[in-house]
Amino acid sequence: MGNSIKIWIKMITLFTIGFTKKSAEKFFSLLNQAGVRKIVDIRLNNSSQLAGFAKGDDLRYFAKKICGAEYLHILDFAPTKELLKSYQDKETTWDEYVSVYRDLLEKRGVKSRYSIDAFDQACFLCTEDLPTNCHRRLLVEYFEEVFPDKDIKIIHLH
């Protein structure tokens, strides 16, 4: 019988969600069903009246009471006001937005300042209904790229 070495690599699961076009019931049901332990708000502005139940202070309370989850607002993961406005005003294409946003993550030192392990079972929150053209998708894909030694599973809740 030969010796065998088993290497266990813990899978890290990252979720994303947008609150637009979702009732509070649907939103929190999705988080609960997924087993989310932490909501990471990556919006530039988390206090807009348009956010309804997803305003930062309310979300902190609801996350704890409804999901037993922690709530964090991390601006290092948000686009700049200028980038967001330029994209919304159609002065910047999606491809340009992607490039500038990724450069922003690099300049902010996201890879070295944050441990991906701390985000296991975390859900990255933004406004957009779907992840297709949203920076939450870009962020989790960035994590997947810059932490190649980690087994990262990405699940978009919608």
C-alpha positions in Angstrom: 0.0 0.0 0.0 1.5 3.3 -1.0 1.2 6.5 0.9 -1.2 9.0 -0.4 -1.6 12.6 0.5 -5.0 14.2 0.5 -5.2 17.8 0.0 -8.5 19.5 1.0 -9.3 22.7 -0.7 -12.2 24.5 0.9 -14.6 25.9 -1.6 -15.4 29.6 -1.2 -18.9 30.5 -2.2 -19.6 34.0 -3.3 -23.1 35.2 -4.0 -24.3 38.4 -5.7 -27.7 40.0 -5.7 -29.4 43.2 -6.9 -32.5 44.5 -5.0 -34.2 46.3 -7.9 -37.4 44.6 -9.1 -37.6 42.5 -5.9 -39.9 42.7 -3.0 -38.4 42.5 0.5 -39.9 39.1 0.8 -38.3 37.8 -2.4 -35.0 39.5 -1.6 -34.6 38.1 1.9 -36.0 34.7 0.9 -33.3 34.3 -1.7 -30.6 35.2 0.9 -32.0 32.8 3.4 -32.4 29.9 1.0 -28.8 30.4 -0.2 -27.4 30.4 3.4 -25.8 33.8 3.1 -23.9 34.8 6.3 -22.7 38.3 5.3 -24.2 41.0 3.0 -21.5 43.1 1.5 -23.0 46.3 0.1 -20.8 47.6 -2.8 -22.9 50.5 -3.8 -21.4 54.0 -3.9 -24.5 55.4 -2.2 -26.4 53.1 0.2 -28.7 55.8 1.7 -30.9 56.9 -1.3 -34.6 57.1 -0.7 -35.0 55.1 -3.9 -33.4 52.1 -2.2 -36.6 51.4 -0.1 -35.9 48.4 2.2 -32.3 48.3 1.0 -31.1 51.5 2.6 -27.9 50.8 4.5 -29.2 51.3 8.0 -32.4 49.4 7.4 -30.5 46.6 5.6 -28.1 46.2 8.5 -31.1 45.6 10.8 -33.1 43.4 8.4 -30.0 41.3 7.6 -29.4 40.5 11.2 -33.1 40.0 12.2 -34.3 38.1 9.1 -31.1 36.3 8.0 -28.8 36.3 11.0 -26.3 37.8 8.6 -23.7 40.5 9.1 -23.9 43.7 7.0 -20.9 45.6 5.6 -20.7 48.6 3.3 -17.3 48.5 1.5 -16.6 51.5 -0.7 -13.4 50.0 -2.0 -15.6 47.7 -4.1 -17.8 50.5 -5.5 -17.2 52.4 -8.7 -16.3 56.1 -8.5 -19.0 58.6 -8.9 -17.5 59.8 -12.1 -17.3 56.3 -13.7 -20.8 55.5 -12.7 -22.2 58.8 -14.1 -20.2 58.5 -17.3 -21.6 55.0 -17.9 -25.2 56.0 -17.0 -24.9 59.0 -19.4 -23.6 56.6 -22.1 -20.3 58.5 -22.4 -18.5 55.3 -21.5 -19.2 51.9 -23.1 -19.6 48.7 -21.0 -16.1 47.5 -22.1 -14.5 50.8 -21.1 -16.4 50.6 -17.8 -15.1 47.1 -17.2 -11.5 48.2 -17.9 -11.7 51.3 -15.6 -13.4 49.4 -12.8 -10.8 46.6 -12.8 -8.0 49.3 -12.8 -9.8 50.9 -9.8 -9.7 47.6 -7.9 -6.0 47.3 -8.6 -5.2 50.9 -7.6 -7.2 50.4 -4.3 -5.1 47.3 -3.6 -8.2 45.1 -3.2 -6.2 41.9 -3.7 -3.8 42.6 -0.9 -6.1 44.5 1.5 -8.9 41.9 1.7 -8.8 38.1 2.4 -11.1 36.2 0.1 -11.6 33.7 2.9 -13.5 36.4 4.9 -16.1 36.5 2.1 -17.1 32.8 2.1 -20.9 32.7 2.1 -21.0 36.5 1.5 -23.4 38.1 -0.9 -22.3 41.2 -2.8 -25.2 43.6 -3.1 -25.8 46.2 -5.7 -28.8 47.9 -7.3 -29.0 46.3 -10.7 -31.6 43.5 -11.1 -29.3 41.2 -13.1 -25.6 40.8 -12.8 -24.9 41.0 -16.5 -23.8 44.7 -16.7 -23.2 45.3 -13.0 -19.9 45.8 -11.1 -20.9 43.0 -8.6 -20.3 40.4 -11.3 -17.0 42.1 -12.2 -15.9 42.1 -8.6 -16.5 38.4 -8.0 -14.9 37.5 -11.3 -11.9 39.6 -10.3 -11.7 37.7 -7.0 -11.8 34.4 -9.0 -9.0 35.7 -11.2 -6.6 37.1 -8.6 -7.0 34.2 -6.2 -6.3 31.3 -8.6 -5.3 29.1 -5.7 -8.8 29.2 -4.2 -11.7 27.1 -5.3 -14.3 29.9 -5.8 -17.9 29.2 -6.7 -20.0 32.2 -7.9 -23.8 32.1 -7.6 -25.9 35.0 -8.8 -29.2 35.2 -6.9 -32.2 36.6 -8.9 
